[in-house]
Amino acid sequence: MLRRLKLTYMLYNLFQKKQLQHNRNLYQKLGLNKYYFSPVSSADFEGLDEQSFFSNHKIADLNTIDLFNKLDQASQESVQQFETNGYAIIRNYLNHSIVDRINQEIDSLVQSGKLGFKNGDRLMFAIHQSNFLQNLWEDKSLNDLLSILIKGKAQLFQSINFLKGSQQKTHSDSIHMTTFPLGGLLGVWLALEDIDLDNGPLHYFPKSHQLPYYMNKDYDNKGTLFFLGNKGYKAYEKMIAEKVEAQNIQKQVFTAKKGDLLIWHANLLHGGEPHLNNNKTRKSMVLHYFDTNRICYHEITQRPALMHKGI
Ligand SMILES: O=C(O)CCC(=O)C(=O)O
């Protein structure tokens, strides 16, 4: 019961003023009558006008981005088709020596105890422990390219490293890292070694980002004035599995070579395949980027996102 009580989260948020400061301006811009420490979810934004978030925004052309110009033709085409397909694949984004350096950095952070497993198999926020990793993923040319795809200003928010396949059920990141207006998030996934069918590759459903954004209201998890909804995350996963079945959309599996990168749209359905061969690792790194101009929160727990610290 306590875990569903909104007051508990409000007290926590109250002490995170610095990290929630950005929301004050955004709420004001929107005319949303809400304290920075209040719970926030998609229900708060129903019927509100999104236009003020986009009005002054100029989107650069891909041809002006160094990174884009250096890509091979197939990767360029994939990036150009991002809006239609909901994902882009850049083969050989990083060379093997840089990927080796990433793996060494992760190993030494784990060994020194600066990085530990959370939620079972996740190494969270290595970017906060390593200047090398932070600089790598805040690379200007990459960020400029991501800003075009996100139609705003992409800002690195979170990293997750895996040593084994996540085996996570199909989901959209918009249930975990929701934005107003919707769509202000990108996932960037890098293979840190060759990943095949037997060591838990990533899967995704091309064009599924065009489906509705499924939120609390879609699985009866809206909650009340004082309490969060009482459905667990499993209920969300079940609903998504039913939607996938009903829409009859086709799954793709991303068998990747060390250094390959996949970028996904905020609403692209994706997850992890079973990790069948336990003699193998599946080293990968996921980065999440938010559009700085949008309000970011966690739909299920109705928590505003803490900038610099994560959700
Ligand atoms: O790496 C994977 O297997 C899935 C990761 C994922 O779904 C996510 O980070 O949202």
The ligand as a Gaussian input file, in Angstrom:
#p B3LYP/6-31G(d) Opt

LIG

0 1
 O       19.204000      -4.851000     -24.726000
 C       18.133000      -5.442000     -24.674000
 O       18.024000      -6.657000     -24.745000
 C       16.859000      -4.649000     -24.460000
 C       17.106000      -3.310000     -23.847000
 C       15.853000      -2.530000     -23.708000
 O       14.810000      -2.995000     -24.016000
 C       15.866000      -1.164000     -23.225000
 O       16.907000      -0.660000     -22.773000
 O       14.806000      -0.502000     -23.280000

